[in-house]
Amino acid sequence: MNVNRRHFLTASAALTATNALGGLARGNGPTRPGGIQLYTVQPPLVHDFEGTLHAVAQIGYREVETVGLLGHDAHQFRRALDRVGLSAPSAHIVSLTTVR
């Protein structure tokens, strides 16, 4: 099966919606909003940082997991998230050292 970004995002959105609707049907909605790893949209982020964050928020995401700061300092990154109504409660950290 060949999985591209569009297929992954569509499947993720469907899974999120299914889980949310299942919880609502049982009378207990989700305890946290669905989020997205920014790694999945890294190429567009590099090309148009604020536009991509805005698009992510427009889709309905409220939380993101960062993948580094993509050339921005922490304050710039946070202000960009705030402007579009996103929060980043987690971060993807890549270690450049190896365990021996």
N, CA, C and O atoms as a GROMACS GRO file, in nm:
protein
  400
    1MET      N    1   0.085  -0.118   0.000
    1MET     CA    2   0.000   0.000   0.000
    1MET      C    3   0.089   0.124   0.000
    1MET      O    4   0.177   0.137   0.085
    2ASN      N    5   0.066   0.212  -0.094
    2ASN     CA    6   0.143   0.335  -0.106
    2ASN      C    7   0.072   0.446  -0.029
    2ASN      O    8  -0.039   0.485  -0.066
    3VAL      N    9   0.133   0.496   0.077
    3VAL     CA   10   0.071   0.598   0.161
    3VAL      C   11   0.143   0.730   0.136
    3VAL      O   12   0.264   0.742   0.154
    4ASN      N   13   0.066   0.830   0.093
    4ASN     CA   14   0.122   0.964   0.078
    4ASN      C   15   0.065   1.054   0.187
    4ASN      O   16  -0.019   1.012   0.266
    5ARG      N   17   0.111   1.176   0.192
    5ARG     CA   18   0.070   1.269   0.298
    5ARG      C   19  -0.081   1.291   0.296
    5ARG      O   20  -0.145   1.292   0.402
    6ARG      N   21  -0.140   1.309   0.178
    6ARG     CA   22  -0.284   1.334   0.169
    6ARG      C   23  -0.362   1.216   0.226
    6ARG      O   24  -0.456   1.235   0.303
    7HIS      N   25  -0.323   1.094   0.188
    7HIS     CA   26  -0.390   0.975   0.241
    7HIS      C   27  -0.376   0.967   0.392
    7HIS      O   28  -0.472   0.937   0.463
    8PHE      N   29  -0.255   0.994   0.443
    8PHE     CA   30  -0.231   0.989   0.586
    8PHE      C   31  -0.319   1.090   0.660
    8PHE      O   32  -0.382   1.056   0.761
    9LEU      N   33  -0.322   1.215   0.610
    9LEU     CA   34  -0.402   1.318   0.678
    9LEU      C   35  -0.551   1.286   0.672
    9LEU      O   36  -0.623   1.308   0.769
   10THR      N   37  -0.596   1.234   0.558
   10THR     CA   38  -0.737   1.196   0.546
   10THR      C   39  -0.772   1.085   0.644
   10THR      O   40  -0.875   1.090   0.712
   11ALA      N   41  -0.686   0.984   0.650
   11ALA     CA   42  -0.711   0.872   0.743
   11ALA      C   43  -0.705   0.920   0.887
   11ALA      O   44  -0.786   0.876   0.970
   12SER      N   45  -0.611   1.009   0.918
   12SER     CA   46  -0.599   1.061   1.055
   12SER      C   47  -0.724   1.140   1.093
   12SER      O   48  -0.775   1.126   1.204
   13ALA      N   49  -0.771   1.222   1.001
   13ALA     CA   50  -0.892   1.301   1.029
   13ALA      C   51  -1.012   1.210   1.049
   13ALA      O   52  -1.094   1.234   1.138
   14ALA      N   53  -1.023   1.107   0.968
   14ALA     CA   54  -1.135   1.012   0.982
   14ALA      C   55  -1.129   0.940   1.116
   14ALA      O   56  -1.232   0.922   1.182
   15LEU      N   57  -1.010   0.899   1.155
   15LEU     CA   58  -0.993   0.831   1.284
   15LEU      C   59  -1.028   0.924   1.399
   15LEU      O   60  -1.097   0.884   1.493
   16THR      N   61  -0.981   1.047   1.392
   16THR     CA   62  -1.011   1.145   1.497
   16THR      C   63  -1.161   1.169   1.507
   16THR      O   64  -1.218   1.171   1.616
   17ALA      N   65  -1.226   1.187   1.392
   17ALA     CA   66  -1.371   1.211   1.391
   17ALA      C   67  -1.446   1.090   1.445
   17ALA      O   68  -1.541   1.105   1.522
   18THR      N   69  -1.405   0.971   1.406
   18THR     CA   70  -1.470   0.848   1.454
   18THR      C   71  -1.459   0.836   1.605
   18THR      O   72  -1.557   0.804   1.672
   19ASN      N   73  -1.340   0.861   1.658
   19ASN     CA   74  -1.322   0.855   1.803
   19ASN      C   75  -1.406   0.959   1.874
   19ASN      O   76  -1.466   0.930   1.978
   20ALA      N   77  -1.410   1.081   1.820
   20ALA     CA   78  -1.488   1.187   1.884
   20ALA      C   79  -1.637   1.154   1.880
   20ALA      O   80  -1.707   1.169   1.981
   21LEU      N   81  -1.685   1.110   1.765
   21LEU     CA   82  -1.827   1.078   1.754
   21LEU      C   83  -1.865   0.959   1.841
   21LEU      O   84  -1.974   0.955   1.898
   22GLY      N   85  -1.776   0.861   1.852
   22GLY     CA   86  -1.802   0.747   1.939
   22GLY      C   87  -1.815   0.791   2.084
   22GLY      O   88  -1.902   0.742   2.156
   23GLY      N   89  -1.729   0.881   2.126
   23GLY     CA   90  -1.737   0.932   2.262
   23GLY      C   91  -1.864   1.011   2.286
   23GLY      O   92  -1.925   0.999   2.392
   24LEU      N   93  -1.905   1.090   2.189
   24LEU     CA   94  -2.028   1.168   2.202
   24LEU      C   95  -2.150   1.076   2.209
   24LEU      O   96  -2.244   1.101   2.285
   25ALA      N   97  -2.148   0.968   2.130
   25ALA     CA   98  -2.260   0.874   2.132
   25ALA      C   99  -2.272   0.805   2.267
   25ALA      O  100  -2.382   0.772   2.310
   26ARG      N  101  -2.159   0.784   2.334
   26ARG     CA  102  -2.160   0.722   2.466
   26ARG      C  103  -2.183   0.825   2.577
   26ARG      O  104  -2.193   0.789   2.694
   27GLY      N  105  -2.190   0.952   2.540
   27GLY     CA  106  -2.213   1.055   2.640
   27GLY      C  107  -2.086   1.108   2.705
   27GLY      O  108  -2.094   1.184   2.802
   28ASN      N  109  -1.970   1.071   2.654
   28ASN     CA  110  -1.847   1.124   2.710
   28ASN      C  111  -1.754   1.164   2.595
   28ASN      O  112  -1.690   1.079   2.532
   29GLY      N  113  -1.747   1.291   2.571
   29GLY     CA  114  -1.666   1.342   2.461
   29GLY      C  115  -1.517   1.327   2.489
   29GLY      O  116  -1.478   1.284   2.598
   30PRO      N  117  -1.436   1.361   2.391
   30PRO     CA  118  -1.291   1.351   2.408
   30PRO      C  119  -1.243   1.445   2.518
   30PRO      O  120  -1.298   1.554   2.537
   31THR      N  121  -1.140   1.402   2.590
   31THR     CA  122  -1.088   1.485   2.698
   31THR      C  123  -0.986   1.585   2.649
   31THR      O  124  -0.959   1.684   2.717
   32ARG      N  125  -0.928   1.561   2.531
   32ARG     CA  126  -0.830   1.652   2.472
   32ARG      C  127  -0.862   1.667   2.324
   32ARG      O  128  -0.911   1.573   2.261
   33PRO      N  129  -0.834   1.784   2.270
   33PRO     CA  130  -0.856   1.800   2.125
   33PRO      C  131  -0.755   1.717   2.047
   33PRO      O  132  -0.646   1.688   2.095
   34GLY      N  133  -0.792   1.680   1.926
   34GLY     CA  134  -0.699   1.608   1.839
   34GLY      C  135  -0.584   1.700   1.800
   34GLY      O  136  -0.601   1.821   1.789
   35GLY      N  137  -0.469   1.643   1.780
   35GLY     CA  138  -0.352   1.721   1.742
   35GLY      C  139  -0.285   1.662   1.620
   35GLY      O  140  -0.326   1.556   1.570
   36ILE      N  141  -0.183   1.730   1.571
   36ILE     CA  142  -0.110   1.684   1.454
   36ILE      C  143   0.040   1.707   1.478
   36ILE      O  144   0.080   1.806   1.539
   37GLN      N  145   0.120   1.614   1.430
   37GLN     CA  146   0.264   1.632   1.436
   37GLN      C  147   0.305   1.720   1.318
   37GLN      O  148   0.273   1.688   1.203
   38LEU      N  149   0.373   1.829   1.344
   38LEU     CA  150   0.414   1.918   1.237
   38LEU      C  151   0.512   1.852   1.141
   38LEU      O  152   0.533   1.901   1.030
   39TYR      N  153   0.572   1.742   1.184
   39TYR     CA  154   0.661   1.667   1.094
   39TYR      C  155   0.588   1.624   0.967
   39TYR      O  156   0.649   1.617   0.860
   40THR      N  157   0.457   1.597   0.979
   40THR     CA  158   0.380   1.551   0.863
   40THR      C  159   0.359   1.661   0.760
   40THR      O  160   0.324   1.631   0.646
   41VAL      N  161   0.379   1.785   0.798
   41VAL     CA  162   0.364   1.897   0.703
   41VAL      C  163   0.492   1.982   0.698
   41VAL      O  164   0.486   2.102   0.673
   42GLN      N  165   0.605   1.917   0.722
   42GLN     CA  166   0.732   1.992   0.728
   42GLN      C  167   0.767   2.063   0.598
   42GLN      O  168   0.804   2.180   0.604
   43PRO      N  169   0.759   2.000   0.480
   43PRO     CA  170   0.794   2.075   0.358
   43PRO      C  171   0.712   2.203   0.338
   43PRO      O  172   0.770   2.307   0.307
   44PRO      N  173   0.578   2.199   0.355
   44PRO     CA  174   0.504   2.325   0.343
   44PRO      C  175   0.542   2.426   0.452
   44PRO      O  176   0.542   2.546   0.426
   45LEU      N  177   0.573   2.378   0.572
   45LEU     CA  178   0.614   2.469   0.680
   45LEU      C  179   0.741   2.544   0.644
   45LEU      O  180   0.753   2.663   0.671
   46VAL      N  181   0.836   2.474   0.583
   46VAL     CA  182   0.961   2.537   0.544
   46VAL      C  183   0.935   2.642   0.436
   46VAL      O  184   0.998   2.748   0.436
   47HIS      N  185   0.844   2.613   0.345
   47HIS     CA  186   0.813   2.704   0.235
   47HIS      C  187   0.728   2.824   0.280
   47HIS      O  188   0.756   2.937   0.241
   48ASP      N  189   0.626   2.799   0.362
   48ASP     CA  190   0.534   2.905   0.408
   48ASP      C  191   0.493   2.874   0.552
   48ASP      O  192   0.388   2.814   0.576
   49PHE      N  193   0.575   2.914   0.646
   49PHE     CA  194   0.557   2.879   0.786
   49PHE      C  195   0.420   2.923   0.839
   49PHE      O  196   0.341   2.840   0.882
   50GLU      N  197   0.394   3.053   0.836
   50GLU     CA  198   0.269   3.103   0.894
   50GLU      C  199   0.147   3.057   0.816
   50GLU      O  200   0.042   3.028   0.875
   51GLY      N  201   0.158   3.049   0.683
   51GLY     CA  202   0.045   3.003   0.603
   51GLY      C  203   0.008   2.859   0.633
   51GLY      O  204  -0.110   2.824   0.637
   52THR      N  205   0.109   2.776   0.653
   52THR     CA  206   0.084   2.635   0.685
   52THR      C  207   0.022   2.622   0.824
   52THR      O  208  -0.070   2.543   0.843
   53LEU      N  209   0.072   2.697   0.921
   53LEU     CA  210   0.012   2.694   1.055
   53LEU      C  211  -0.134   2.738   1.049
   53LEU      O  212  -0.221   2.680   1.114
   54HIS      N  213  -0.160   2.840   0.970
   54HIS     CA  214  -0.297   2.889   0.955
   54HIS      C  215  -0.385   2.780   0.894
   54HIS      O  216  -0.498   2.758   0.938
   55ALA      N  217  -0.334   2.710   0.791
   55ALA     CA  218  -0.411   2.602   0.727
   55ALA      C  219  -0.439   2.490   0.825
   55ALA      O  220  -0.550   2.435   0.827
   56VAL      N  221  -0.340   2.454   0.906
   56VAL     CA  222  -0.358   2.349   1.007
   56VAL      C  223  -0.469   2.389   1.104
   56VAL      O  224  -0.553   2.306   1.140
   57ALA      N  225  -0.470   2.514   1.147
   57ALA     CA  226  -0.574   2.562   1.238
   57ALA      C  227  -0.710   2.564   1.168
   57ALA      O  228  -0.812   2.531   1.230
   58GLN      N  229  -0.714   2.603   1.041
   58GLN     CA  230  -0.840   2.608   0.966
   58GLN      C  231  -0.901   2.470   0.950
   58GLN      O  232  -1.024   2.456   0.948
   59ILE      N  233  -0.818   2.367   0.938
   59ILE     CA  234  -0.868   2.230   0.928
   59ILE      C  235  -0.940   2.190   1.056
   59ILE      O  236  -1.031   2.107   1.054
   60GLY      N  237  -0.900   2.251   1.168
   60GLY     CA  238  -0.966   2.221   1.294
   60GLY      C  239  -0.875   2.174   1.405
   60GLY      O  240  -0.920   2.151   1.517
   61TYR      N  241  -0.746   2.161   1.376
   61TYR     CA  242  -0.653   2.122   1.480
   61TYR      C  243  -0.633   2.237   1.577
   61TYR      O  244  -0.635   2.354   1.537
   62ARG      N  245  -0.614   2.205   1.704
   62ARG     CA  246  -0.587   2.307   1.806
   62ARG      C  247  -0.453   2.283   1.874
   62ARG      O  248  -0.399   2.373   1.938
   63GLU      N  249  -0.400   2.162   1.861
   63GLU     CA  250  -0.271   2.128   1.921
   63GLU      C  251  -0.179   2.072   1.816
   63GLU      O  252  -0.221   1.998   1.726
   64VAL      N  253  -0.051   2.106   1.828
   64VAL     CA  254   0.050   2.053   1.737
   64VAL      C  255   0.167   2.002   1.819
   64VAL      O  256   0.190   2.045   1.932
   65GLU      N  257   0.241   1.908   1.760
   65GLU     CA  258   0.368   1.865   1.818
   65GLU      C  259   0.476   1.920   1.727
   65GLU      O  260   0.477   1.892   1.607
   66THR      N  261   0.565   1.998   1.782
   66THR     CA  262   0.668   2.063   1.701
   66THR      C  263   0.773   1.963   1.654
   66THR      O  264   0.787   1.854   1.709
   67VAL      N  265   0.845   2.004   1.551
   67VAL     CA  266   0.957   1.926   1.498
   67VAL      C  267   1.073   2.023   1.483
   67VAL      O  268   1.113   2.058   1.372
   68GLY      N  269   1.127   2.066   1.596
   68GLY     CA  270   1.228   2.171   1.594
   68GLY      C  271   1.161   2.307   1.576
   68GLY      O  272   1.038   2.317   1.579
   69LEU      N  273   1.241   2.409   1.558
   69LEU     CA  274   1.187   2.544   1.544
   69LEU      C  275   1.194   2.595   1.401
   69LEU      O  276   1.151   2.707   1.372
   70LEU      N  277   1.248   2.514   1.310
   70LEU     CA  278   1.251   2.546   1.167
   70LEU      C  279   1.306   2.685   1.137
   70LEU      O  280   1.251   2.759   1.055
   71GLY      N  281   1.414   2.719   1.203
   71GLY     CA  282   1.481   2.846   1.177
   71GLY      C  283   1.424   2.966   1.252
   71GLY      O  284   1.471   3.078   1.232
   72HIS      N  285   1.326   2.945   1.336
   72HIS     CA  286   1.267   3.054   1.415
   72HIS      C  287   1.316   3.042   1.558
   72HIS      O  288   1.348   2.932   1.605
   73ASP      N  289   1.322   3.154   1.629
   73ASP     CA  290   1.354   3.140   1.771
   73ASP      C  291   1.225   3.105   1.845
   73ASP      O  292   1.116   3.115   1.788
   74ALA      N  293   1.238   3.065   1.968
   74ALA     CA  294   1.122   3.014   2.044
   74ALA      C  295   1.011   3.119   2.056
   74ALA      O  296   0.893   3.085   2.051
   75HIS      N  297   1.049   3.245   2.073
   75HIS     CA  298   0.947   3.351   2.086
   75HIS      C  299   0.871   3.372   1.956
   75HIS      O  300   0.749   3.389   1.958
   76GLN      N  301   0.941   3.371   1.842
   76GLN     CA  302   0.875   3.385   1.712
   76GLN      C  303   0.780   3.268   1.688
   76GLN      O  304   0.667   3.286   1.643
   77PHE      N  305   0.826   3.149   1.720
   77PHE     CA  306   0.746   3.029   1.700
   77PHE      C  307   0.618   3.037   1.783
   77PHE      O  308   0.509   3.010   1.734
   78ARG      N  309   0.634   3.074   1.909
   78ARG     CA  310   0.517   3.082   1.999
   78ARG      C  311   0.419   3.189   1.952
   78ARG      O  312   0.298   3.166   1.955
   79ARG      N  313   0.470   3.305   1.910
   79ARG     CA  314   0.380   3.411   1.861
   79ARG      C  315   0.303   3.365   1.737
   79ARG      O  316   0.185   3.395   1.723
   80ALA      N  317   0.370   3.292   1.648
   80ALA     CA  318   0.303   3.241   1.528
   80ALA      C  319   0.192   3.143   1.567
   80ALA      O  320   0.082   3.149   1.511
   81LEU      N  321   0.218   3.055   1.662
   81LEU     CA  322   0.115   2.962   1.710
   81LEU      C  323  -0.002   3.038   1.772
   81LEU      O  324  -0.118   3.007   1.745
   82ASP      N  325   0.030   3.137   1.855
   82ASP     CA  326  -0.075   3.216   1.920
   82ASP      C  327  -0.163   3.288   1.818
   82ASP      O  328  -0.285   3.294   1.834
   83ARG      N  329  -0.101   3.343   1.713
   83ARG     CA  330  -0.178   3.417   1.612
   83ARG      C  331  -0.283   3.332   1.543
   83ARG      O  332  -0.388   3.383   1.504
   84VAL      N  333  -0.256   3.203   1.529
   84VAL     CA  334  -0.353   3.117   1.459
   84VAL      C  335  -0.434   3.030   1.555
   84VAL      O  336  -0.516   2.949   1.511
   85GLY      N  337  -0.411   3.045   1.685
   85GLY     CA  338  -0.490   2.971   1.784
   85GLY      C  339  -0.446   2.828   1.808
   85GLY      O  340  -0.528   2.743   1.842
   86LEU      N  341  -0.317   2.801   1.791
   86LEU     CA  342  -0.264   2.667   1.815
   86LEU      C  343  -0.180   2.665   1.942
   86LEU      O  344  -0.123   2.767   1.981
   87SER      N  345  -0.173   2.550   2.007
   87SER     CA  346  -0.082   2.531   2.119
   87SER      C  347   0.007   2.411   2.088
   87SER      O  348  -0.028   2.326   2.006
   88ALA      N  349   0.120   2.405   2.154
   88ALA     CA  350   0.216   2.296   2.132
   88ALA      C  351   0.252   2.233   2.267
   88ALA      O  352   0.354   2.268   2.326
   89PRO      N  353   0.168   2.140   2.315
   89PRO     CA  354   0.196   2.078   2.445
   89PRO      C  355   0.306   1.973   2.441
   89PRO      O  356   0.347   1.922   2.546
   90SER      N  357   0.355   1.939   2.321
   90SER     CA  358   0.462   1.841   2.312
   90SER      C  359   0.557   1.878   2.199
   90SER      O  360   0.524   1.958   2.111
   91ALA      N  361   0.675   1.818   2.202
   91ALA     CA  362   0.776   1.847   2.100
   91ALA      C  363   0.846   1.719   2.060
   91ALA      O  364   0.871   1.632   2.143
   92HIS      N  365   0.876   1.709   1.933
   92HIS     CA  366   0.954   1.597   1.880
   92HIS      C  367   1.101   1.641   1.885
   92HIS      O  368   1.140   1.733   1.813
   93ILE      N  369   1.180   1.577   1.966
   93ILE     CA  370   1.321   1.612   1.984
   93ILE      C  371   1.407   1.506   1.918
   93ILE      O  372   1.393   1.386   1.946
   94VAL      N  373   1.496   1.550   1.832
   94VAL     CA  374   1.587   1.458   1.765
   94VAL      C  375   1.723   1.473   1.830
   94VAL      O  376   1.780   1.582   1.833
   95SER      N  377   1.775   1.364   1.882
   95SER     CA  378   1.907   1.366   1.944
   95SER      C  379   2.013   1.342   1.838
   95SER      O  380   1.999   1.253   1.755
   96LEU      N  381   2.117   1.421   1.841
   96LEU     CA  382   2.227   1.407   1.746
   96LEU      C  383   2.336   1.316   1.798
   96LEU      O  384   2.436   1.292   1.730
   97THR      N  385   2.319   1.266   1.920
   97THR     CA  386   2.418   1.174   1.976
   97THR      C  387   2.366   1.031   1.963
   97THR      O  388   2.246   1.009   1.954
   98THR      N  389   2.455   0.939   1.963
   98THR     CA  390   2.414   0.799   1.958
   98THR      C  391   2.444   0.732   2.089
   98THR      O  392   2.540   0.767   2.158
   99VAL      N  393   2.363   0.636   2.123
   99VAL     CA  394   2.383   0.561   2.247
   99VAL      C  395   2.483   0.450   2.217
   99VAL      O  396   2.469   0.378   2.118
  100ARG      N  397   2.581   0.435   2.302
  100ARG     CA  398   2.681   0.330   2.282
  100ARG      C  399   2.672   0.226   2.390
  100ARG      O  400   2.749   0.130   2.389
   0.00000   0.00000   0.00000
